[in-house]
């Protein structure tokens, strides 16, 4: 049986900390015995004394200290306990860390990873369930990644630390308890791309897909469930692509698959409006205008705050039934 996602992430943090004595980890309650709100940092303070620091409750100070450490030649991974609070560090991320790479007359390496648990589905209510990814799309000097059960976290963290500029790793909280690499056996999994690989799920022997779903992070599981549903009830064949990097997004490795289908749905848990998905749709319309058989369809959560009560939370967050409905509509023409 494979490890759970949070255990794989914890092992990855141990691995990158062991590989580089200049790497530090900062965040609220990240030290033992608590080991972080979701236990992703468990055991690190004992294994690397002096390099793992529990901080006061100040997201701006956490990111600012990490960015300053990185600007001085060190390396840092900082944890925002809940992604909703990353807004409190917006200035430190955008105005300080992002711009420090290039505003001093020469390129200054800044090795900083900001870990950011996001998303709903756990009953945490309006202030602890948000998906703030879209607020960081297009910021110069800042890369965005999203974890999944289908990407090795050690490879992902090494990649982010090697960039020489700040990067945010969004971690959907519903994934922490999932098993790595576990998926519906209806699907065959391969990959696209090398530096920032995209997991690809196809139905064995199904031929060309009618539609491709692009679904990062926690919505990938819902996209696979929708794909099963439309296949069995409507004989619509879909592929699902799960990217590890959101921005900047390298579209090239995906183009042959997307062009062949000609119909694309991009699924996100955030609300609509200025999202990563809309940025991807713009790229797809430009690159595949002659190949698309329908406009790229965006699938989001409802325009509402996220309730704590499970039945109300499900009404707001994007579900597999919403994705299946979008697939049927986009393939109807």
PALUM-216456 format. One record per residue: x, y, z of N, C-alpha, C, CB in turn; residue in three letters. Coordinates in steps of 0.05 Angstrom, whole numbers, plus 5000, padded with zeros to 4 digits. Glycine has a CB too. Layout:
BEGIN
XYZXYZXYZXYZALA;...
% end
This chain:
BEGIN
501749765000500050005000501850255000498150005025UNK;501150444983502750684981502250875005502150834955UNK;504151065009503851255031501651445026506551405036UNK;500551565047498651785044500152035034497151835070UNK;498652215022499852455010501352615031497652624998UNK;500252645055501652805076504252665085499852855100UNK;504252405085506752265093508852285071506151965098UNK;507952285046509852315024510952605024508452264997UNK;509252795030510253075032512153105055507853265036UNK;511552975078513352985101516052855094512152835125UNK;516052635080518552505072520052675052517952225059UNK;518652815035519952995016521353225031517953104996UNK;519953335051521253555067523753455081519253665087UNK;523553215092525953095105528253075084525352815117UNK;527552985060529552935039530953195031528252805015UNK;529453405025530653655016532153795039528553845004UNK;531153765063532653885086535353735090530953865112UNK;535353475087537753315091539853375069537153015092UNK;538753445046540553485023541953755022539053444997UNK;540953945039542054215037542054345065540454385017UNK;544454375076544654485103543954785104547454445114UNK;543654905081542955195081539855235080544255325057UNK;538355015078535455035076534255045104534354795060UNK;532455245109530955275134527955245129531655545147UNK;526555185151523655165149522355335171522654865151UNK;520455505164519255685183516155655181520055975177UNK;514855705203511855705203510655675230510855485184UNK;508055725232506755705258506455415266503955835256UNK;507455355290507155085301508354855284504255025306UNK;510354925268511554715251513454525267513054835228UNK;514354615291516154455306514554245322517754635326UNK;515954035330514753815346514353925375516653565347UNK;512453825390510953575383508553615365509953455408UNK;507853875358505453915342505953825313504554215343UNK;508153915302508853835275507153935253508853535273UNK;506054175257504354305237501454225239505354235209UNK;499554395230496754345233495854085219495154575221UNK;497254005198496553765183498753555185495953825154UNK;500753595203502953415209504853375186501753145217UNK;504853555168506753535145509653585154505953735123UNK;510053725176512753785185513653615209513054085192UNK;512153415215512653245239515553125237510653015241UNK;517053145259519653025260521953195249519652775246UNK;521253415236523353575223525053735243522153765203UNK;523753845264525254005284527253835299523354145303UNK;526553585304528453405318530653315299526953165329UNK;530053275274532053175255533953405247530753065230UNK;532953655247534653875238534454105258533653975209UNK;535554065282535454275302536654535294536754175328UNK;535354755300536355015292535555105265539255015295UNK;534554915248533754985221530754975217535154805201UNK;529354895237526354895236525355085258525154605239UNK;524055295251523255495271520255535271524655765264UNK;519055505295516255575299516155875303515055425323UNK;514256005289514156295288511756405303514256385259UNK;511656655308509256785318507056775296509757075326UNK;504556835304502356835285502357095269499656805300UNK;503957095248504157335230505057235203506057545242UNK;503157205185503857105158505857285144501357065141UNK;505457555147507357745135510157705145506358025140UNK;510457665172513057625183514257365175512957645214UNK;512657155172513656885165514856905136511456675166UNK;513357015118514257025090516557225088512057105070UNK;516357455102518457655101521157545112517657895117UNK;520957395134523457275145524657075126522857155172UNK;522856905114523856705095525056835071521556525087UNK;523757045060524857175036527457315043522757385025UNK;527657445066530157575074532357375077529757725100UNK;531757145089533756935092534756845065532656695108UNK;532856805046533556715019535156935004531056635003UNK;534357185008535757404995538657425005534257664999UNK;539157345030541857355041543557115034541657375071UNK;542456945017544056715007543256445018546856765015UNK;541356435037540356185046538056085029539456205075UNK;536655885039534255785025532155735047534855515009UNK;529655765039527455745059524955615047526856015070UNK;523755455064520955365059519355475082520755045057UNK;517155615075515455725096512655605093515356035095UNK;511355575115508655455115506555665124508555205133UNK;504555695107502155855115500155645125500956025091UNK;499255665151497755445163495155395147497055515191UNK;493755605139491355575122491655785099488755625138UNK;491155695075491555865052489956125052490855715027UNK;487656125067486056365068487656605079483656315086UNK;489656545096491256755109493656845092492156665136UNK;494056735069496256825052495857115043496656635028UNK;493357205043492857485036494357675055489857545037UNK;494757585080496157755099499157775092495857635127UNK;500157605075502957615066503257705037504257335070UNK;501057805026501057884997503258074991498358004990UNK;503558285006505658485001508458365002505458715020UNK;508958195022511558065024512157885000511757905050UNK;510057744990510457564967510857714941508057364965UNK;508957904936508858044910510958264909506058154905UNK;510958444929512558684927515458634936511358894944UNK;515858444954518558404964519858154951518558364995UNK;518857924956520157674946520157664916518757434957UNK;517857704903517757684874519457884860514857724865UNK;519558134870521058344856523958344863519858614862UNK;524758234886527558234894529358084876527758124922UNK;528257904860529857744842531057914820528157514829UNK;529658134813530558274789530758584792528758214766UNK;530358694816530258984818532759114829527959064836UNK;534958954831537459064841539559104820538458894863UNK;538759114795540659154773541958904763542859334783UNK;541658684776542558424767540758214779545558374775UNK;540657984767538857774777539957664804538557554756UNK;538357674824539157574850537557314856538657784873UNK;538957084858537456834864536056854891539456594864UNK;533656764892532056764917530556504919530057014918UNK;531656324934530556044936528556034959532855844941UNK;526056074952523856084972521455924962523056374978UNK;520555744979518055594973516055654995518555284972UNK;513655734987511455805006509355585003510256085000UNK;509155415024507155205024504455315034508054965043UNK;502355235021499755365025497455165024499455595005UNK;496555055046494254875046491755025038493854735074UNK;490254915019487955065008485554875006488555184981UNK;483254984998480954834990479054755013481854584977UNK;476554685004474554605023474154305024471854735016UNK;471854225033471253935035471853815061472753795014UNK;472653975081473353865107471653995129476253905113UNK;469654165122467954275142469254495158466954075160UNK;471154635147472554845162471255115160475454865153UNK;469255145143467655395141468955605124467355495168UNK;467655845125468356065105471156165106466556295110UNK;472456165130475156295132477456105131475256445157UNK;476955835127479155645127478755445104479255495154UNK;477455525082476855335061477255445033473955235063UNK;478555685031478755815006480855704987479256105010UNK;480655794962482555714941483655974929481355524919UNK;485856094939486656354931488656354907487956494954UNK;488856134893490856114872490756354852490555854857UNK;488256424845487956624823489156894830485056654816UNK;489456954855490557214863493557244858489957274893UNK;494857024851497757034846498556974818499156834865UNK;496556934800497156884772498157134759494556774757UNK;500457114745501457344730503257524745499257494719UNK;504057454769505957614785508757564775505757554815UNK;510257774766512957724756514757614778514157994746UNK;516357414770518257294789517057104808519657504804UNK;514657004803513256824821512056594806511056974838UNK;512756344813511656104801509655974819513855904793UNK;507655854807505555714822505455424816502755844817UNK;505355254836505154964833502854864850507854824842UNK;501854624843499754504859500354204863496954544846UNK;500154114887500753834893498453654885501353804923UNK;499053404882496953204875497852934886496353194844UNK;496152744884496952464892498552334871494452304899UNK;498952474848500252344825502952464818498452364801UNK;504052634835506652754831508352714855506353054824UNK;510852624851512752574873513552834886515252424862UNK;513152854912513553104926516553184929512253104953UNK;518252984931521053044932522053174906522752784938UNK;521253054884521953174858520753454855520952994835UNK;518253484864516953744861518353954878513953714870UNK;519053894903520354094920523154154910520553994949UNK;524653954900527254004888527054194864528653744880UNK;525054144848524554314825524054604833522254204808UNK;522354644853521654914861524055054874519354894882UNK;525554914889527955034902530155094882529054854924UNK;530054964859532155014839531555254822532454764822UNK;529155364823528355574805530055834809525455634808UNK;530755884833532156134839530356374841534156194817UNK;527756324843525756534849523556414866524656664822UNK;521956584879519856474897517756304882518456704911UNK;516656114897514655944885512655874908515855684873UNK;510155854901508055774920507155494913505655974920UNK;507055314933505955044929503155034942507954834941UNK;501155024926498354994937497854694942496255104917UNK;496854644966496354364974493454334982498254284998UNK;491854194966489054164973488853984997487454044948UNK;487554085018487453935043486053665041486054105064UNK;484153635023482753385021484653155012480353405002UNK;486953235000488853034990490552915012490553154969UNK;490853055034492852965054492352675063492753145079UNK;489852595064489252325073489052115051486752325089UNK;489352205026489152025003491751865000488552174977UNK;491551634988493951464982495251564956493151174979UNK;497951584957499451664933498951464910502451684940UNK;498451574887498251414862495751244860500751244858UNK;494051254880491551084879489551224861490451044907UNK;488351074842486251184825484450964815487451334802UNK;482251034804480250854792481650674771477851004780UNK;481350414773482850234755481650244727482749954766UNK;479450384723478450424696480450564678475750574697UNK;482150724692483950904677486750804676483851184689UNK;488050874653490950814650492451074653491550684622UNK;494451074669495951324675498651324661496351354705UNK;499151544647501851604636502551884643501851554604UNK;504452004628505152284635505852434610507552284653UNK;505652704612506452884590508353084602503953034578UNK;510453154586512453354595514453224613511053574610UNK;516653374618518853274634519453444658521353244616UNK;520153704654520853874676518553914696521754144666UNK;516253964686513853994702511753804692512754294701UNK;511953544699510253344686507353374693511253074694UNK;505753284674502853294676501852994675501453464654UNK;500452914696499452634696497052614676498552544725UNK;497052404660494952364640493452114645496252364611UNK;490852124646489151894651487351844626487351934676UNK;487551604615485951534592484451274598487751494567UNK;482351224583480850984585482050774566477751024580UNK;482950554577484250354560482550264536484950104578UNK;483750294512482450194488480150364478481449924492UNK;479950614489477550784482477950944457476950964505UNK;480350954446480851124422480951414429478651064402UNK;480451584408480651874412478551974431480452014385UNK;479352154449477552254469475652464456479052384492UNK;473252474466471352684458471852944472468452594464UNK;473152934495473653174511476053124530471153264527UNK;477553334535479753314555479153494578482453404542UNK;479353384602479053534627481853604638477353384648UNK;482353854644484753944657484054014685486154194642UNK;485053864705484153884732486453844752481953674738UNK;487554064763489754034782488853964810491454294782UNK;490653874826490253834855487853664862489854104867UNK;486253764882484153614893481753564875483153744917UNK;481453724853479253684835479753464815478553944820UNK;482253364814482853144795481152894801485853074797UNK;480852834827479252604834476352634825479352554865UNK;475252874828472552924819472352914788471553204829UNK;474453004775474452984745474452694736476853134734UNK;475952524750475952244743473252114748478152094759UNK;471952194770469252084776467252174754468252174803UNK;467452424745465752514724466252374698466052824720UNK;468852314692469552174668468351894668472652154665UNK;468451764690467151494692464151514687467751364720UNK;462951714699460051744697459151794668459151974714UNK;460451984654459552044627460151814607460752304617UNK;462251664614462851434597460751214599465651314604UNK;459951154624458050934628455151014622458250844657UNK;454451264625451651344621451151464594450851534642UNK;453251594582452751744557454751664535453052044562UNK;456551474541458451384521460251614511457151244498UNK;460751804529462652024522465351954534461552304534UNK;467451954518470051884527471752134533471551714505UNK;472852144556474552374564477352274573473252534587UNK;479252464571481852434583481952634606484252464563UNK;483652584626484052774648487052834650482952654674UNK;487753084650490453174653490753314680491353364630UNK;492753244696493153354723495953484723492953134745UNK;496053754719498653894719499753924747498354164705UNK;502453954748503754014774504454304776506253834777UNK;504754434753505454714753503154874741508154774738UNK;502355084754500055244745501055484729498355334768UNK;503155614738504055864725507055914730502456104736UNK;508555994710507855994682507255704672510156104665UNK;505355684654504455424645505555354618501355404645UNK;506955124615508055034590505954874576510654874594UNK;504754984556502554854541503454654521500755064528UNK;505954694511506854534488506554234491509754594484UNK;507354104514507153814515504253714514508353714541UNK;502253894519499453804520498053854494498053964542UNK;499154014477497754104453496753874435499554284437UNK;498453664429497353454412494853314423499553244407UNK;494853264449492553134462490053324460493153064491UNK;490453574467488253764467487153824439489154024480UNK;488953844420488153884392486553654381490553944374UNK;487453414388486053174378483153154388487552924386UNK;482753234413480053224424478353454414480053224454UNK;479553694413478153934403476154044423476753864378UNK;475753914445473954014466475353994493471153864466UNK;475254214509476854214533475154344556479454384530UNK;475254214579474054334604476354374624471854154616UNK;476554604635478454664656476954684683480154924650UNK;477854524702476354504727478054634750475654214734UNK;476854804766478154924789476154934812479255214782UNK;477254934836475454954860474855244867476654814884UNK;476355434856475955714863473355814850478255894855UNK;472456054858470256184844471256284817469056414862UNK;469356354799470056444773471156734774467656434754UNK;472656814753473557084751476457114755472157254771UNK;477957164733480857214734482456984745481357454751UNK;481656744738482856504749485156394732480856284753UNK;486556194743488556044728487255914704489955834745UNK;484855814707483455684686482755874663480855554696UNK;482056114669481456304648484056384633480156564659UNK;486256394648488856444635489556214616491156474656UNK;489055964625489555734608487755734584489255474624UNK;485255804588483355814565484256014544480555884575UNK;485256244553486256444534488556334518487156704549UNK;490356184531492656064517491655854497494555934537UNK;489655704505488655484487487155604463486655304503UNK;485655814467484255944445486256054425482356164454UNK;488456164435490556274417491956054402492556444433UNK;492755834416494355624404492755434387495755474426UNK;490155394394488655174381486055284367487954964401UNK;486055534360483555644349482455474326484055934339UNK;484255384308483255234285482554944292485455234263UNK;483354854315482854564323480454534342485354444336UNK;479854754357477654724377474954704363477754974396UNK;473354514373470654474362468554614379470054174360UNK;469454724402467654874419469455054437465854694437UNK;468355274447469955444466470855274490468355694474UNK;473155344501474055204525472055264548476955304533UNK;471255064562469255094583470655104610467154854582UNK;469955304626471055324653469055224673471855614659UNK;469855074693468154964713469155044740467954644711UNK;467555194755468355314781466455234803468655614779UNK;467155314828465255304850463355544848466755304877UNK;461155524863459155744863460255994874456655654878UNK;459056214866459856484876458656534903458956704856UNK;459856404923458756424951460956344970456356234954UNK;460556424996462456335016461956045022462156505043UNK;464055905033463855615037462855565065466655485032UNK;460655425067459455365093460855135106456455295089UNK;460555125133461754905148460054645147462254985177UNK;457454685146455654455145456154295119452654545147UNK;456554035121457253875098455353905074457453585105UNK;452753895079450853905056450954175043448053835065UNK;451354395058451554665046454254705032451154875068UNK;456354585044458954605032458954475004461154475050UNK;457654245002457554104976456054264955456153824979UNK;454054424964452554584945454354804933450154704959UNK;456354894948458055114938460455004922459055274961UNK;461754804932464154704919463554544894465854534938UNK;465254574874464854424849464954124854467054504828UNK;462953984843462653694847463053544821459953624860UNK;463253274823463553124798461053144781464052824805UNK;458753184793456353214777456353474761453853214795UNK;457553684772457853944757459753904733458954164776UNK;461853744738463753704716462453534694466353554727UNK;461053324702459653154682457653314666458252924697UNK;456253494679454253664664455753844644452653844684UNK;458053954652459554124633460553964610461954254648UNK;461453724615462453554593460153494573463553284604UNK;457853424583455553374565454853614548453153274582UNK;454953844561454254094546456354154525453954324565UNK;458854124531460954204512461154004490463654234527UNK;460353754494460453554473457853534458461253284485UNK;455853684465453253664453453153784425451053794470UNK;454853984420454854124394456153974372456054384397UNK;
% end
